[in-house]
C-alpha cells in the first residue's frame, strides 16, 4: 500500500514536469504564438488523448528509437558544448564558484545566505528521490526484465539499465551546466528549467 501511494505521488509529479517541459519546447519553437502555459496544455491533451485512444502500444514501439536517438545526441552534444564554452577554464570563468563544490548552491537559501551542510543534503535529496522513484516504479522496465530468456540475461539487462541511466543522466546534467555557462542572461535566466531545450536550439548546429 505504501509503495503504491509513493509511486502514485511520484508519477503525478513526474508527469506534470514532463508536460511543462513539452510546453517549454513548444514555446521555444513558436515563441510568438505559443506561451509555456499554452504549450503545456497542448502537450497534456495530445498525450492523454493518444494514450487513451491507442493504449500504451501507441508509444511503446517508439521507446527504443527515441532512447537511442537521445543517447547519441547527448554523447555528441556534451563534448561539443564543453568546447564551445571554452573548456574547463571557460566554465570556471563563467560559472559561480558554488558550481564546483560538492553540494553546489543547494546550501544557499532564497536570499543567497549559506546554510548548513545538512540542509544542502536535504535539498539535494529533493532532486534525487523523484528520479529513484521513477526508476524503481517503472513497470515497463520490470516487464522487460521478466521477459528475458534467462536469469542471466535479466541480470545483465538490469546492470546495463543502471549504467546507461547513470551515463545519460550525467550527460544531461552536463549539458545543462554548459548551457548555463553559455547563456547566463536573457529569457532563459528567468526560466532556468528551459536551459536544455534553449541550449539545444541556440548552441547546437541545425
SENUFI-950289 format. One record per atom (N, C-alpha, C): residue number from 1; x, y, z; atom name. Coordinates in Angstrom, 1 decimal, padded with zeros to 4 digits. Example, Ala and Ser with C-alpha at 12.3 -4.5 7.8 and 13.67 -1.06 7.14 Angstrom:
<pts>
  resi    east   north      up  name
     1   013.2  -005.7   007.8     N
     1   012.3  -004.5   007.8    CA
     1   013.2  -003.3   007.8     C
     2   012.8  -002.2   007.1     N
     2   013.7  -001.1   007.1    CA
     2   012.9   000.0   007.9     C
</pts>
This chain:
<pts>
  resi    east   north      up  name
     1   000.8  -001.2   000.0     N
     1   000.0   000.0   000.0    CA
     1   000.9   001.3   000.0     C
     2   001.9   001.3   000.9     N
     2   002.8   002.4   000.9    CA
     2   003.5   002.6  -000.4     C
     3   003.9   001.5  -001.0     N
     3   004.6   001.6  -002.3    CA
     3   003.7   002.1  -003.3     C
     4   002.5   001.7  -003.3     N
     4   001.5   002.2  -004.3    CA
     4   001.3   003.7  -004.2     C
     5   001.2   004.2  -002.9     N
     5   001.0   005.6  -002.7    CA
     5   002.2   006.4  -003.1     C
     6   003.4   005.9  -002.8     N
     6   004.6   006.6  -003.2    CA
     6   004.8   006.7  -004.7     C
     7   004.5   005.6  -005.4     N
     7   004.5   005.6  -006.9    CA
     7   003.5   006.5  -007.4     C
     8   002.3   006.6  -006.9     N
     8   001.2   007.4  -007.3    CA
     8   001.6   008.9  -007.3     C
     9   002.1   009.3  -006.1     N
     9   002.6   010.7  -005.9    CA
     9   003.8   011.0  -006.8     C
    10   004.7   010.1  -006.9     N
    10   005.9   010.3  -007.8    CA
    10   005.5   010.5  -009.2     C
    11   004.5   009.7  -009.8     N
    11   004.2   009.8  -011.2    CA
    11   003.3   011.0  -011.4     C
    12   002.6   011.5  -010.4     N
    12   001.9   012.8  -010.6    CA
    12   002.9   013.9  -010.8     C
    13   003.9   013.9  -010.0     N
    13   005.0   015.0  -010.2    CA
    13   005.7   014.8  -011.4     C
    14   006.1   013.6  -011.7     N
    14   006.9   013.3  -012.9    CA
    14   006.1   013.7  -014.2     C
    15   004.9   013.3  -014.3     N
    15   004.0   013.6  -015.4    CA
    15   003.9   015.1  -015.6     C
    16   003.7   015.8  -014.5     N
    16   003.5   017.2  -014.6    CA
    16   004.7   018.0  -015.1     C
    17   005.9   017.6  -014.6     N
    17   007.1   018.3  -015.2    CA
    17   007.4   017.9  -016.6     C
    18   007.0   016.7  -017.0     N
    18   007.1   016.3  -018.4    CA
    18   006.2   017.1  -019.3     C
    19   005.0   017.4  -018.8     N
    19   004.1   018.3  -019.6    CA
    19   004.6   019.7  -019.7     C
    20   005.2   020.2  -018.5     N
    20   005.8   021.5  -018.5    CA
    20   007.0   021.6  -019.5     C
    21   007.8   020.5  -019.5     N
    21   008.9   020.5  -020.4    CA
    21   008.5   020.6  -021.8     C
    22   007.5   019.8  -022.2     N
    22   007.0   019.8  -023.5    CA
    22   006.4   021.2  -023.9     C
    23   005.7   021.9  -022.9     N
    23   005.3   023.2  -023.2    CA
    23   006.4   024.2  -023.4     C
    24   007.5   024.1  -022.7     N
    24   008.6   024.9  -022.9    CA
    24   009.2   024.7  -024.3     C
    25   009.3   023.5  -024.7     N
    25   009.8   023.2  -026.0    CA
    25   009.0   023.9  -027.1     C
    26   007.7   023.7  -027.0     N
    26   006.8   024.4  -028.0    CA
    26   006.9   025.9  -028.0     C
    27   007.1   026.4  -026.8     N
    27   007.3   027.9  -026.7    CA
    27   008.6   028.3  -027.4     C
    28   009.6   027.5  -027.2     N
    28   010.9   027.9  -027.9    CA
    28   010.8   027.7  -029.4     C
    29   010.0   026.8  -029.9     N
    29   009.8   026.6  -031.3    CA
    29   008.9   027.7  -031.9     C
    30   007.8   028.0  -031.2     N
    30   006.9   029.1  -031.6    CA
    30   006.8   030.2  -030.6     C
    31   007.8   031.0  -030.4     N
    31   007.8   031.9  -029.3    CA
    31   006.8   033.0  -029.4     C
    32   006.3   033.3  -030.6     N
    32   005.4   034.4  -030.8    CA
    32   003.9   034.0  -030.7     C
    33   003.7   032.7  -030.8     N
    33   002.3   032.2  -030.8    CA
    33   001.9   031.3  -029.7     C
    34   002.9   030.6  -029.1     N
    34   002.6   029.6  -028.0    CA
    34   003.4   030.0  -026.8     C
    35   002.6   030.3  -025.7     N
    35   003.2   030.6  -024.4    CA
    35   003.6   029.2  -023.7     C
    36   004.5   029.2  -022.7     N
    36   004.7   028.0  -022.0    CA
    36   003.5   027.3  -021.4     C
    37   002.6   028.1  -020.9     N
    37   001.4   027.6  -020.3    CA
    37   000.5   026.9  -021.4     C
    38   000.3   027.6  -022.5     N
    38  -000.5   027.0  -023.6    CA
    38   000.2   025.8  -024.1     C
    39   001.5   025.8  -024.3     N
    39   002.2   024.6  -024.7    CA
    39   002.0   023.4  -023.8     C
    40   002.0   023.7  -022.5     N
    40   001.8   022.6  -021.5    CA
    40   000.4   022.0  -021.7     C
    41  -000.6   022.8  -021.9     N
    41  -002.0   022.3  -022.2    CA
    41  -002.0   021.5  -023.5     C
    42  -001.4   022.0  -024.5     N
    42  -001.4   021.3  -025.8    CA
    42  -000.7   019.9  -025.6     C
    43   000.4   019.8  -025.0     N
    43   001.1   018.6  -024.8    CA
    43   000.3   017.6  -024.0     C
    44  -000.3   018.1  -022.9     N
    44  -001.1   017.3  -022.0    CA
    44  -002.3   016.7  -022.7     C
    45  -003.0   017.5  -023.5     N
    45  -004.2   017.0  -024.2    CA
    45  -003.7   016.0  -025.3     C
    46  -002.7   016.2  -026.0     N
    46  -002.2   015.3  -027.0    CA
    46  -001.8   014.0  -026.4     C
    47  -001.0   014.0  -025.3     N
    47  -000.5   012.7  -024.7    CA
    47  -001.7   011.9  -024.1     C
    48  -002.6   012.6  -023.4     N
    48  -003.7   011.9  -022.8    CA
    48  -004.6   011.3  -023.8     C
    49  -004.9   012.0  -024.9     N
    49  -005.8   011.5  -025.9    CA
    49  -005.1   010.3  -026.7     C
    50  -003.8   010.5  -027.0     N
    50  -003.1   009.4  -027.7    CA
    50  -003.1   008.2  -026.9     C
    51  -002.8   008.3  -025.6     N
    51  -002.7   007.1  -024.7    CA
    51  -004.1   006.5  -024.5     C
    52  -005.1   007.3  -024.3     N
    52  -006.4   006.8  -024.1    CA
    52  -007.0   006.1  -025.3     C
    53  -006.7   006.6  -026.5     N
    53  -007.3   006.1  -027.7    CA
    53  -006.6   004.8  -028.2     C
    54  -005.3   004.9  -028.1     N
    54  -004.5   003.8  -028.7    CA
    54  -003.8   002.9  -027.7     C
    55  -003.8   003.3  -026.4     N
    55  -003.2   002.5  -025.4    CA
    55  -001.7   002.7  -025.3     C
    56  -001.0   002.0  -024.4     N
    56   000.4   002.2  -024.3    CA
    56   001.2   001.7  -025.5     C
    57   000.6   000.9  -026.4     N
    57   001.2   000.4  -027.6    CA
    57   001.5   001.6  -028.5     C
    58   000.8   002.7  -028.4     N
    58   001.0   003.9  -029.2    CA
    58   002.4   004.5  -029.0     C
    59   002.9   004.3  -027.8     N
    59   004.2   004.9  -027.5    CA
    59   005.3   003.9  -027.2     C
    60   004.9   002.6  -027.0     N
    60   005.9   001.6  -026.6    CA
    60   006.9   001.3  -027.7     C
    61   006.4   001.3  -028.9     N
    61   007.3   000.9  -030.0    CA
    61   008.3   002.0  -030.4     C
    62   008.1   003.2  -029.9     N
    62   009.0   004.3  -030.1    CA
    62   010.1   004.4  -029.1     C
    63   010.0   003.7  -028.0     N
    63   010.9   003.8  -026.9    CA
    63   012.3   003.6  -027.3     C
    64   012.6   002.5  -028.0     N
    64   013.9   002.2  -028.4    CA
    64   014.5   003.3  -029.3     C
    65   013.7   003.7  -030.3     N
    65   014.2   004.7  -031.3    CA
    65   014.4   006.0  -030.6     C
    66   013.5   006.4  -029.8     N
    66   013.7   007.7  -029.1    CA
    66   014.9   007.7  -028.1     C
    67   015.0   006.6  -027.4     N
    67   016.1   006.4  -026.4    CA
    67   017.4   006.4  -027.1     C
    68   017.5   005.7  -028.2     N
    68   018.8   005.6  -028.9    CA
    68   019.2   007.0  -029.5     C
    69   018.2   007.7  -030.1     N
    69   018.4   009.0  -030.7    CA
    69   018.9   010.0  -029.6     C
    70   018.2   010.0  -028.5     N
    70   018.6   010.9  -027.4    CA
    70   020.0   010.6  -026.9     C
    71   020.3   009.3  -026.7     N
    71   021.6   009.0  -026.2    CA
    71   022.7   009.4  -027.2     C
    72   022.5   009.2  -028.4     N
    72   023.5   009.6  -029.4    CA
    72   023.7   011.1  -029.4     C
    73   022.6   011.8  -029.4     N
    73   022.7   013.3  -029.4    CA
    73   023.4   013.8  -028.2     C
    74   023.1   013.2  -027.0     N
    74   023.7   013.7  -025.8    CA
    74   025.2   013.4  -025.8     C
    75   025.6   012.2  -026.3     N
    75   027.0   011.9  -026.3    CA
    75   027.8   012.8  -027.2     C
    76   027.2   013.3  -028.3     N
    76   027.8   014.2  -029.2    CA
    76   027.7   015.6  -028.7     C
    77   026.6   016.0  -028.2     N
    77   026.4   017.4  -027.7    CA
    77   027.2   017.8  -026.5     C
    78   027.4   016.9  -025.6     N
    78   028.1   017.3  -024.4    CA
    78   029.5   017.7  -024.6     C
    79   030.4   017.0  -025.3     N
    79   031.7   017.5  -025.6    CA
    79   031.7   018.7  -026.5     C
    80   030.8   018.8  -027.4     N
    80   030.7   019.9  -028.3    CA
    80   030.4   021.2  -027.5     C
    81   029.5   021.2  -026.6     N
    81   029.1   022.3  -025.8    CA
    81   030.3   022.6  -024.8     C
    82   030.9   021.6  -024.3     N
    82   032.1   021.8  -023.4    CA
    82   033.2   022.7  -024.1     C
    83   033.5   022.3  -025.4     N
    83   034.5   023.1  -026.1    CA
    83   034.0   024.5  -026.5     C
    84   032.7   024.5  -026.8     N
    84   032.1   025.8  -027.1    CA
    84   032.1   026.8  -026.0     C
    85   032.0   026.3  -024.7     N
    85   032.0   027.1  -023.5    CA
    85   033.4   027.5  -023.1     C
    86   034.4   027.0  -023.8     N
    86   035.8   027.4  -023.5    CA
    86   036.5   026.4  -022.7     C
    87   036.0   025.2  -022.6     N
    87   036.7   024.1  -021.8    CA
    87   036.5   024.4  -020.3     C
    88   037.4   023.7  -019.5     N
    88   037.4   023.8  -018.1    CA
    88   037.6   025.3  -017.6     C
    89   038.6   025.9  -018.3     N
    89   038.9   027.3  -017.9    CA
    89   037.7   028.2  -018.2     C
    90   037.0   028.0  -019.3     N
    90   035.9   028.8  -019.6    CA
    90   034.7   028.6  -018.6     C
    91   034.5   027.4  -018.2     N
    91   033.5   027.1  -017.2    CA
    91   033.8   027.8  -015.9     C
    92   035.0   027.7  -015.4     N
    92   035.4   028.4  -014.2    CA
    92   035.2   029.9  -014.3     C
    93   035.4   030.5  -015.4     N
    93   035.3   031.9  -015.6    CA
    93   033.8   032.3  -015.7     C
    94   033.0   031.5  -016.3     N
    94   031.6   031.9  -016.5    CA
    94   030.6   031.5  -015.3     C
    95   031.0   030.5  -014.6     N
    95   030.1   030.0  -013.6    CA
    95   030.5   030.4  -012.2     C
    96   029.5   030.5  -011.2     N
    96   029.9   030.9  -009.9    CA
    96   030.7   029.8  -009.2     C
    97   031.5   030.1  -008.2     N
    97   032.3   029.0  -007.6    CA
    97   031.5   027.9  -006.9     C
    98   030.2   028.2  -006.6     N
    98   029.4   027.1  -006.0    CA
    98   029.2   025.9  -006.9     C
    99   029.3   026.2  -008.2     N
    99   029.1   025.1  -009.2    CA
    99   030.2   024.0  -009.1     C
   100   031.3   024.4  -008.4     N
   100   032.4   023.4  -008.4    CA
   100   032.6   022.9  -007.0     C
   101   031.6   023.0  -006.1     N
   101   031.6   022.4  -004.8    CA
   101   030.7   021.2  -004.8     C
   102   030.9   020.4  -003.8     N
   102   030.1   019.1  -003.7    CA
   102   028.6   019.3  -003.7     C
   103   028.1   020.2  -002.9     N
   103   026.7   020.5  -002.7    CA
   103   026.3   021.7  -003.6     C
   104   027.2   022.3  -004.2     N
   104   026.9   023.5  -005.1    CA
   104   026.1   024.5  -004.4     C
   105   025.1   025.1  -005.1     N
   105   024.3   026.1  -004.4    CA
   105   023.1   025.6  -003.7     C
   106   023.0   024.3  -003.4     N
   106   022.0   023.7  -002.6    CA
   106   022.0   024.3  -001.2     C
   107   023.1   024.8  -000.8     N
   107   023.2   025.3   000.6    CA
   107   022.8   026.8   000.7     C
   108   022.5   027.4  -000.4     N
   108   022.1   028.8  -000.4    CA
   108   020.6   028.9  -000.4     C
   109   020.1   029.8   000.5     N
   109   018.6   030.0   000.5    CA
   109   018.2   031.0  -000.5     C
   110   017.0   031.4  -000.5     N
   110   016.4   032.3  -001.5    CA
   110   017.1   033.7  -001.4     C
   111   017.7   034.0  -000.3     N
   111   018.4   035.3  -000.2    CA
   111   019.9   035.2  -000.4     C
   112   020.4   034.0  -000.8     N
   112   021.8   033.8  -001.1    CA
   112   022.7   033.6   000.2     C
   113   022.0   033.3   001.3     N
   113   022.7   033.0   002.6    CA
   113   023.1   031.6   002.6     C
   114   024.3   031.3   003.0     N
   114   024.7   029.8   003.0    CA
   114   024.2   029.2   004.3     C
   115   023.6   028.0   004.1     N
   115   023.0   027.2   005.2    CA
   115   023.9   026.1   005.5     C
   116   023.4   025.2   006.4     N
   116   024.2   024.1   006.9    CA
   116   024.4   023.0   005.8     C
   117   025.4   022.1   006.1     N
   117   025.6   021.0   005.1    CA
   117   024.4   020.1   005.1     C
   118   023.7   019.9   006.3     N
   118   022.5   019.1   006.4    CA
   118   021.4   019.6   005.5     C
   119   021.2   020.9   005.5     N
   119   020.2   021.5   004.6    CA
   119   020.5   021.3   003.2     C
   120   021.8   021.4   002.8     N
   120   022.2   021.2   001.4    CA
   120   021.9   019.7   001.0     C
   121   022.2   018.8   001.9     N
   121   021.9   017.4   001.6    CA
   121   020.4   017.1   001.4     C
   122   019.6   017.8   002.3     N
   122   018.1   017.6   002.1    CA
   122   017.7   018.2   000.8     C
   123   018.2   019.3   000.4     N
   123   017.8   019.9  -000.9    CA
   123   018.2   019.0  -002.1     C
   124   019.4   018.4  -001.9     N
   124   019.9   017.5  -002.9    CA
   124   019.0   016.3  -003.1     C
   125   018.5   015.8  -001.9     N
   125   017.7   014.6  -001.9    CA
   125   016.3   014.9  -002.6     C
   126   015.9   016.2  -002.6     N
   126   014.7   016.6  -003.2    CA
   126   014.8   016.3  -004.8     C
   127   016.0   016.4  -005.3     N
   127   016.1   016.1  -006.7    CA
   127   016.4   014.6  -006.9     C
   128   017.1   013.9  -006.0     N
   128   017.5   012.5  -006.1    CA
   128   016.3   011.6  -006.0     C
   129   015.4   011.8  -005.0     N
   129   014.4   010.9  -004.7    CA
   129   013.4   010.7  -005.8     C
   130   012.9   011.8  -006.5     N
   130   012.0   011.6  -007.6    CA
   130   012.6   010.7  -008.7     C
   131   013.8   010.9  -009.0     N
   131   014.5   010.1  -010.0    CA
   131   014.5   008.6  -009.6     C
   132   014.8   008.3  -008.3     N
   132   014.9   007.0  -007.8    CA
   132   013.5   006.3  -007.9     C
   133   012.5   007.1  -007.5     N
   133   011.1   006.6  -007.6    CA
   133   010.7   006.3  -009.0     C
   134   011.1   007.1  -009.9     N
   134   010.8   006.9  -011.4    CA
   134   011.5   005.6  -011.8     C
   135   012.7   005.4  -011.4     N
   135   013.4   004.1  -011.8    CA
   135   012.8   002.9  -011.2     C
   136   012.6   003.0  -009.9     N
   136   012.0   001.8  -009.2    CA
   136   010.6   001.5  -009.5     C
   137   009.8   002.5  -009.9     N
   137   008.4   002.3  -010.2    CA
   137   008.1   002.2  -011.7     C
   138   009.1   002.1  -012.5     N
   138   008.9   002.0  -013.9    CA
   138   008.4   000.6  -014.3     C
   139   007.1   000.3  -014.4     N
   139   006.7  -001.0  -014.6    CA
   139   007.0  -001.6  -015.9     C
   140   007.2  -000.7  -016.9     N
   140   007.6  -001.2  -018.3    CA
   140   009.0  -001.9  -018.2     C
   141   009.9  -001.3  -017.4     N
   141   011.2  -001.9  -017.3    CA
   141   011.1  -003.3  -016.6     C
   142   010.3  -003.4  -015.6     N
   142   010.1  -004.7  -014.9    CA
   142   009.5  -005.8  -015.9     C
   143   008.6  -005.3  -016.8     N
   143   008.0  -006.2  -017.8    CA
   143   009.1  -006.7  -018.7     C
   144   010.0  -005.8  -019.1     N
   144   011.1  -006.2  -020.0    CA
   144   012.1  -007.2  -019.3     C
   145   012.4  -006.9  -018.0     N
   145   013.3  -007.8  -017.3    CA
   145   012.7  -009.2  -017.1     C
   146   011.4  -009.3  -016.8     N
   146   010.8  -010.6  -016.6    CA
   146   010.6  -011.3  -017.9     C
   147   010.6  -010.7  -019.0     N
   147   010.5  -011.3  -020.3    CA
   147   011.9  -011.8  -020.8     C
   148   012.9  -011.6  -020.1     N
   148   014.2  -012.1  -020.5    CA
   148   014.2  -013.6  -020.6     C
   149   015.1  -014.1  -021.5     N
   149   015.1  -015.6  -021.8    CA
   149   015.7  -016.4  -020.6     C
   150   016.5  -015.7  -019.8     N
   150   017.1  -016.5  -018.7    CA
   150   017.4  -015.5  -017.5     C
   151   017.7  -016.0  -016.4     N
   151   018.1  -015.2  -015.2    CA
   151   019.3  -014.4  -015.5     C
   152   020.3  -015.0  -016.2     N
   152   021.5  -014.3  -016.6    CA
   152   021.2  -013.1  -017.5     C
   153   020.4  -013.3  -018.5     N
   153   020.0  -012.1  -019.4    CA
   153   019.3  -011.0  -018.6     C
   154   018.5  -011.4  -017.6     N
   154   017.8  -010.4  -016.8    CA
   154   018.8  -009.6  -016.0     C
   155   019.7  -010.3  -015.4     N
   155   020.8  -009.6  -014.6    CA
   155   021.6  -008.7  -015.4     C
   156   022.0  -009.1  -016.6     N
   156   022.8  -008.3  -017.5    CA
   156   022.0  -007.0  -017.9     C
   157   020.7  -007.2  -018.1     N
   157   019.8  -006.1  -018.5    CA
   157   019.7  -005.1  -017.4     C
   158   019.6  -005.6  -016.2     N
   158   019.5  -004.6  -015.0    CA
   158   020.8  -003.8  -014.9     C
   159   021.9  -004.5  -015.0     N
   159   023.2  -003.8  -014.9    CA
   159   023.3  -002.8  -016.0     C
   160   023.0  -003.2  -017.2     N
   160   023.1  -002.2  -018.4    CA
   160   022.1  -001.1  -018.2     C
   161   020.9  -001.3  -017.7     N
   161   019.9  -000.3  -017.4    CA
   161   020.5   000.8  -016.4     C
   162   021.0   000.3  -015.3     N
   162   021.6   001.2  -014.3    CA
   162   022.7   002.0  -014.8     C
   163   023.7   001.3  -015.5     N
   163   024.9   002.1  -016.0    CA
   163   024.4   003.1  -017.1     C
   164   023.5   002.6  -018.0     N
   164   023.0   003.6  -019.0    CA
   164   022.3   004.8  -018.4     C
   165   021.5   004.5  -017.4     N
   165   020.8   005.7  -016.8    CA
   165   021.8   006.6  -016.1     C
   166   022.8   006.1  -015.4     N
   166   023.8   007.0  -014.8    CA
   166   024.5   007.8  -015.9     C
   167   024.9   007.1  -017.0     N
   167   025.6   007.8  -018.1    CA
   167   024.8   008.9  -018.7     C
   168   023.5   008.6  -019.0     N
   168   022.7   009.5  -019.7    CA
   168   022.3   010.7  -018.8     C
   169   022.0   010.4  -017.5     N
   169   021.7   011.5  -016.6    CA
   169   022.9   012.4  -016.4     C
   170   024.1   011.8  -016.3     N
   170   025.3   012.7  -016.2    CA
   170   025.4   013.6  -017.4     C
   171   025.2   013.1  -018.6     N
   171   025.4   013.9  -019.8    CA
   171   024.3   015.0  -019.8     C
   172   023.1   014.7  -019.4     N
   172   022.0   015.7  -019.4    CA
   172   022.3   016.8  -018.4     C
   173   022.8   016.5  -017.2     N
   173   023.2   017.5  -016.3    CA
   173   024.4   018.3  -016.8     C
   174   025.3   017.6  -017.4     N
   174   026.5   018.4  -018.0    CA
   174   026.0   019.3  -019.1     C
   175   025.1   018.9  -019.9     N
   175   024.6   019.8  -021.0    CA
   175   023.9   021.1  -020.3     C
   176   023.2   020.8  -019.3     N
   176   022.5   022.0  -018.6    CA
   176   023.6   022.9  -018.0     C
   177   024.7   022.4  -017.4     N
   177   025.7   023.2  -016.8    CA
   177   026.4   024.0  -017.9     C
   178   026.7   023.3  -019.0     N
   178   027.4   024.0  -020.1    CA
   178   026.5   025.1  -020.7     C
   179   025.2   024.8  -020.8     N
   179   024.3   025.8  -021.3    CA
   179   024.2   027.0  -020.4     C
   180   024.3   026.8  -019.1     N
   180   024.3   027.9  -018.1    CA
   180   025.5   028.8  -018.3     C
   181   026.6   028.2  -018.6     N
   181   027.8   029.0  -018.9    CA
   181   027.7   029.7  -020.2     C
   182   027.1   029.2  -021.2     N
   182   027.0   029.8  -022.5    CA
   182   025.9   030.9  -022.5     C
   183   024.8   030.7  -021.7     N
   183   023.7   031.7  -021.8    CA
   183   023.3   032.1  -020.3     C
   184   024.2   032.9  -019.7     N
   184   023.9   033.3  -018.3    CA
   184   022.8   034.4  -018.2     C
   185   022.4   035.0  -019.3     N
   185   021.4   036.1  -019.2    CA
   185   020.3   035.8  -020.2     C
   186   019.4   036.7  -020.2     N
   186   018.3   036.6  -021.2    CA
   186   017.1   035.9  -020.6     C
   187   016.2   035.5  -021.5     N
   187   015.0   034.8  -021.1    CA
   187   015.2   033.5  -020.3     C
   188   016.2   032.8  -020.7     N
   188   016.5   031.5  -020.1    CA
   188   017.0   031.7  -018.7     C
   189   017.6   032.8  -018.4     N
   189   018.0   033.1  -017.0    CA
   189   016.8   033.3  -016.1     C
   190   015.7   033.8  -016.6     N
   190   014.5   033.9  -015.8    CA
   190   013.7   032.6  -015.7     C
   191   013.9   031.7  -016.6     N
   191   013.2   030.4  -016.6    CA
   191   014.3   029.3  -016.8     C
   192   015.1   029.0  -015.7     N
   192   016.2   028.1  -015.9    CA
   192   015.8   026.7  -016.2     C
   193   014.6   026.3  -016.0     N
   193   014.2   024.9  -016.4    CA
   193   014.2   024.8  -017.9     C
   194   014.3   025.9  -018.7     N
   194   014.3   025.8  -020.1    CA
   194   015.7   025.7  -020.7     C
   195   016.7   025.6  -019.8     N
   195   018.1   025.7  -020.3    CA
   195   018.5   024.6  -021.3     C
   196   018.0   023.4  -021.1     N
   196   018.4   022.3  -022.1    CA
   196   017.8   022.5  -023.5     C
   197   016.5   022.7  -023.6     N
   197   016.0   023.0  -024.9    CA
   197   016.5   024.3  -025.5     C
   198   016.7   025.3  -024.7     N
   198   017.3   026.6  -025.2    CA
   198   018.7   026.4  -025.7     C
   199   019.5   025.6  -025.0     N
   199   020.8   025.3  -025.4    CA
   199   020.8   024.5  -026.7     C
   200   019.9   023.5  -026.8     N
   200   019.8   022.7  -028.0    CA
   200   019.5   023.5  -029.2     C
   201   018.6   024.5  -029.0     N
   201   018.2   025.3  -030.2    CA
   201   019.3   026.3  -030.6     C
   202   019.9   027.0  -029.6     N
   202   020.8   028.1  -029.9    CA
   202   022.3   027.7  -029.9     C
   203   022.6   026.6  -029.2     N
   203   024.0   026.2  -029.1    CA
   203   024.5   025.1  -030.0     C
   204   023.6   024.3  -030.5     N
   204   024.0   023.2  -031.4    CA
   204   023.7   023.5  -032.8     C
   205   024.5   023.0  -033.7     N
   205   024.3   023.3  -035.2    CA
   205   022.9   022.7  -035.6     C
   206   022.3   023.4  -036.5     N
   206   021.0   022.9  -037.0    CA
   206   021.2   021.7  -038.0     C
</pts>
